[in-house]
Amino acid sequence: MMGNWLPTLRRRSETTLRRAEESPFFALHREMNRMFDDFFRDFDLSPTDGGRGISAFTPAVDVREDEKGVIVKAELPGMEEKDIEVSLALNSLTIKGEKKEEKEESGKGYVHREACYGSFRRTIPLPEGLNQEKVEAAFKKGVLTVTIPRLEESKAKKIAVKTL
């Protein structure tokens, strides 16, 4: 027997209310999508990935903020600098790229070729107060590091008060 795994809302009377879209058929549809995604993940395919096809690639991104600014690190294994585009606009950083991987193995009486293509686009919202003129990006050993310093705040000037 399968329990109900759908999120529910409760009122003080403790009666269960379901959102309209969470009918039993919706729950079955969602569960079937999850099962197919789990099954095809090992083959680097997903029937419910929005039609992106083989090797839909989403890089892992780490965003850190401190008193100096913001540091964004994106893991882009197997990619080269020429395949990556970084842009900054209105408090958001966008990292785009295309991964192209081709392998060929040959032996006695056979040739095995594989080609894998995938593109990605990640947009990271940024806080206000960053100096967009002094952004730096570096790519080393498959890791893209983007550093955005904070704007230099003008220091308050102390004004002497004179007695008249």
C-alpha positions in Angstrom: 0.0 0.0 0.0 1.4 3.4 -1.0 1.0 6.4 1.4 0.1 9.8 0.2 3.4 11.7 -0.3 1.8 15.0 -1.6 2.3 18.1 0.5 -0.8 19.2 2.3 -2.0 22.3 4.0 -3.8 22.1 7.4 -6.2 24.5 9.1 -6.8 24.7 12.8 -9.6 22.1 12.3 -6.9 19.7 11.1 -8.8 18.9 7.9 -6.6 18.3 4.9 -6.8 20.7 2.0 -5.2 19.9 -1.3 -4.2 22.3 -4.1 -6.4 21.9 -7.1 -3.6 20.7 -9.3 -2.7 17.9 -7.0 -5.3 15.4 -8.1 -4.4 11.6 -7.9 -3.6 11.8 -11.7 -1.2 14.7 -11.2 0.6 12.8 -8.4 0.8 9.7 -10.6 2.2 11.8 -13.5 4.8 13.4 -11.3 5.9 10.1 -9.8 6.2 8.5 -13.3 8.4 11.4 -14.4 10.6 11.0 -11.4 11.0 7.3 -12.0 11.8 7.7 -15.7 14.3 10.5 -14.9 16.0 8.2 -12.3 16.2 5.3 -14.7 17.6 7.3 -17.7 20.0 9.3 -15.6 22.6 6.4 -15.8 22.4 6.7 -19.6 22.9 10.5 -19.6 19.4 10.8 -21.0 16.1 12.1 -19.6 12.7 11.9 -21.3 11.4 14.8 -19.2 14.3 17.2 -19.6 12.4 19.6 -21.7 13.7 18.3 -25.0 17.3 19.2 -24.4 18.4 15.7 -25.5 21.6 13.9 -24.8 23.9 15.3 -22.1 22.0 18.2 -20.8 24.7 19.9 -18.8 24.2 22.1 -15.8 27.5 23.1 -14.1 27.8 23.3 -10.3 28.1 26.9 -9.1 29.4 28.2 -5.7 28.7 31.8 -4.8 30.4 33.4 -1.8 30.0 37.0 -0.5 32.3 38.7 1.9 33.3 42.2 2.9 35.5 42.5 -0.2 32.9 41.4 -2.8 31.4 38.4 -4.4 33.3 35.3 -5.8 31.5 32.9 -8.1 33.1 29.6 -9.0 31.7 27.3 -11.7 32.9 23.8 -12.3 33.2 23.3 -16.0 35.1 20.0 -16.5 36.2 19.1 -20.0 35.6 22.6 -21.3 38.0 25.2 -22.7 38.2 28.9 -22.2 37.0 29.6 -25.8 33.7 27.7 -25.1 32.7 29.9 -22.2 31.0 33.3 -22.2 30.6 35.5 -19.1 28.5 38.6 -18.9 27.4 41.0 -16.2 24.2 43.1 -16.4 21.9 44.8 -13.8 22.8 42.8 -10.7 23.1 39.4 -12.4 26.0 37.4 -13.7 25.4 35.0 -16.7 27.7 32.2 -17.6 27.0 30.4 -20.9 28.9 27.7 -22.7 28.8 24.8 -24.9 30.4 21.5 -24.1 31.6 19.4 -27.1 33.2 16.1 -26.4 34.3 13.5 -29.0 36.0 10.2 -28.3 37.4 7.7 -30.7 38.8 4.4 -29.8 40.0 1.9 -32.4 41.4 -1.5 -32.1 41.9 -4.6 -34.2 38.9 -4.8 -36.5 36.8 -2.0 -34.8 36.4 1.7 -34.4 34.3 3.1 -31.6 33.2 6.8 -31.8 31.2 8.8 -29.3 30.1 12.4 -29.6 28.5 14.3 -26.8 27.2 17.9 -27.0 25.4 20.1 -24.5 25.0 23.8 -23.8 24.1 25.5 -20.6 23.2 29.0 -19.3 23.4 29.9 -15.6 22.2 33.3 -14.3 23.2 34.2 -10.8 21.5 37.2 -9.1 24.0 39.5 -7.4 23.6 42.0 -4.5 23.8 45.7 -5.1 26.9 47.7 -4.4 29.3 45.8 -6.6 31.9 47.5 -8.9 30.9 46.2 -12.3 33.9 48.0 -13.9 36.5 45.8 -12.0 35.1 42.3 -12.6 37.8 39.6 -13.2 37.3 36.1 -14.6 39.9 33.4 -14.6 39.7 29.8 -15.9 42.0 27.2 -14.6 41.8 23.4 -14.5 38.1 23.3 -15.4 37.1 25.9 -12.8 35.9 29.3 -13.8 36.3 31.9 -11.0 34.6 35.3 -11.4 35.5 38.0 -8.8 33.4 41.1 -8.4 34.7 43.6 -5.8 32.5 45.9 -3.8 32.2 49.6 -4.6 34.6 51.7 -2.6 32.5 53.6 -0.1 33.5 57.2 0.3 34.6 57.6 3.8 32.7 60.1 6.0 34.6 63.3 6.6 34.4 64.7 10.0 33.5 68.4 10.1 34.5 70.5 13.1 31.6 72.5 14.6 32.5 76.1 15.6 30.8 78.1 18.2 29.6 81.5 17.1 
